[in-house]
Amino acid sequence: MTSGAFDGSSMAVRTEKASETSKEYNNKKRKLALMDSIEQLQSLLIPDTSVLFGTQEFACVEVAKTKNDIKELVEGGKKCSEMMSQVFEQLLSLHPTERRSIEVHSLLLSKLNCTPLEMSSLSDYVKLVKRGKTVQHPEMPQSFKAQMMKLLAQVWQFRLATEMVVEAMIASDNVNNEFID
């Protein structure tokens, strides 16, 4: 659904799929970690879906297959915010004067829930992560249209917010370019 939201946009969406080899490797590492109680594995910082302009990431989508479990907490609370921080730092290194206009957006999809996340920074050392209102995918035919409209509106807002950041970065490049009047 997210990739379709960016049809006709100047941005691209790339989905990461793990190969069987990497799945087997990760499972072996997990089994080894179970035997050694001291070692804790670090979650990989590869988003399920990235939203890009050129080669630069601007947003990500992370999917947890179930809700109200450890996987949702790790992917939504820890991994997603770490990935957003990484993207924020990359954007900040490219556009250091645009700290206040840089926002990194993310969607956490968990079973039938869709939760938007937003990271911004007003000062040098503090990043603010806002968790938006969770919208549920409709389950009942009576509420399908109303709930689906809310869900689609949320994905559309995700697209618009991400494109606003891209436009701010492009404008920043143009202001700092001596060849453009």
N, C-alpha and C positions, 0 to 999 in steps of 0.2 A: 504494500500500500504506500509506503514512504517513497519508494522509487518513482511510482506513478505521479506523486505530488510534484515532482521536479521535472516532469515532461514540459518542454517548451521553455525551460529555464536555462540561464547561462551556466548553471551549476550541474555537476554530474553526481551520481550516486554509485558507490562501489560496495558490493557485498563481499564479505570475507567468508569463505567456506573452508573448513579444515579438511585436509586430506586424510585418508585412512591411516597413512604412515604417522602423521603428527598426532592423530587421535590415539593410536597405539602407544606412541612415545609418552604422551601425557598420562595415559592410564598406567603405564609402567612407573612413571615418576610418582603418581598418587599411591600406588601399592608400596613403593619404597618408603614414602613418607608415613604410611600407616605403621610400618614396622619400626620406624624411628620416631618416637613421640616428641622429641625435641625439635626436629626440623619441621618448619612450616613452609609450604609451597607458596610462592608469590603468584598471584593471578596474572595472566598474560594481558598486556595492554594493547590488545588488538580488538577494535570494535567490530560488532557484527555487521554494521553498515556505516559507511563514512559518506559525508556530504562534502564534495570538493569543488573548488574553483581552480581550474588548472591542476596543479599538483598539491595545492595547499588545502588541508582539511579545515573546515569551518564548523562542522557539527557531526554528531554521531547518533546512532540508534543502537541500543543494547537490548537483547531479548533474554528473558528468563522464562523457562518453559512452564514453571509452576509459580504459584503465588504463596506468600506467607511462609517462606522457608529460607534456609541459609543462602541458597543460590540467589534469590532475589535480593537479599541484604548485601551479599558480596558484590553482585553485578550492579545493583542500583545505588548502593550506598558508598561502596569503596572504589570499585573498578571504574564506574562511569565518571565519578568526580575526579579520579586520577587521570583518566583520558582527557577530560575536559580541561584540566589544569595543564596537561602537556600541550594541547592545541592552543590554549590561551598563551602559554609561554612562547610558542613558535610565532604566533601572530604578533605578540609584543616585541619579539626580537626583530621582526620585519618592519614594524611600525611603532617605534617607541613613543612617539608623540601622541598616539591615539589611545592611550591607556583607558580613558573614560568611555570611549565609544566601542571598545572591543567587548563583545558578548559572545560566549560560546553556548550553543543550545544543544540539548540532547533529549531523546525520547527513550523512556524505559518501558518496554512492552513486557507484561507479565501475565500470562494466560489471557484473560479477557480485559485486562486493565492497561491503560496508556497514561503514563505520567510524564509531563514535560519537566525538564530541568534547565536551569539557566545559570551560567557563571559570569560574574563581572567583577571588576576591581575599581575601587575609588582611591586607594592609596598604594604605596609601594609593596607592602608586605601582606596585605589582607585581600583574600578573594572571597566573594560572597556567592554562595550557591543557594538559589531559590528553587524550591520544589513546588510545582504548580498543582492545580487540582486534578486528581485522578479521574479519568473518564472510563467507564466500562463499555466494552463492546456489547451490543444488544444481544440478549439471549431469547427474549420472548417476542413473538411476532407483533404483539400489540404495541410494544415500545420501540420496535426496530427503527422506524423512520426518525423519531425524535433523538434517540441515542446515537444513531449513525451520523446524523447531522452534527451533533456535538463532537463526535470523534473526528469527522472530516474537517470541521472548523479548527480543531486543535492541531491537526497535521498541517492545515493551510497556514495557521499562525506561525507554526514552526518554520515553514518555508519562507514566509515574509520576513520574519525576524532574522533568519540566517542571511537572506539576500540583502537586508539593510546593512549588516556588518560588512558583507562583501563590497557593497557600494561605498561605504565609508573608507574601506582600505584602498579601493581604486581611486577615490577622490584624494586620499592622502598621498598616494603615489604621484598623481597628477600635479598636486600643489608643490611637491618636492622635486619635480622634474624640470630642469632648466630649459628643455627643448619644447615644452608645451606652454603656450601663452594663454 
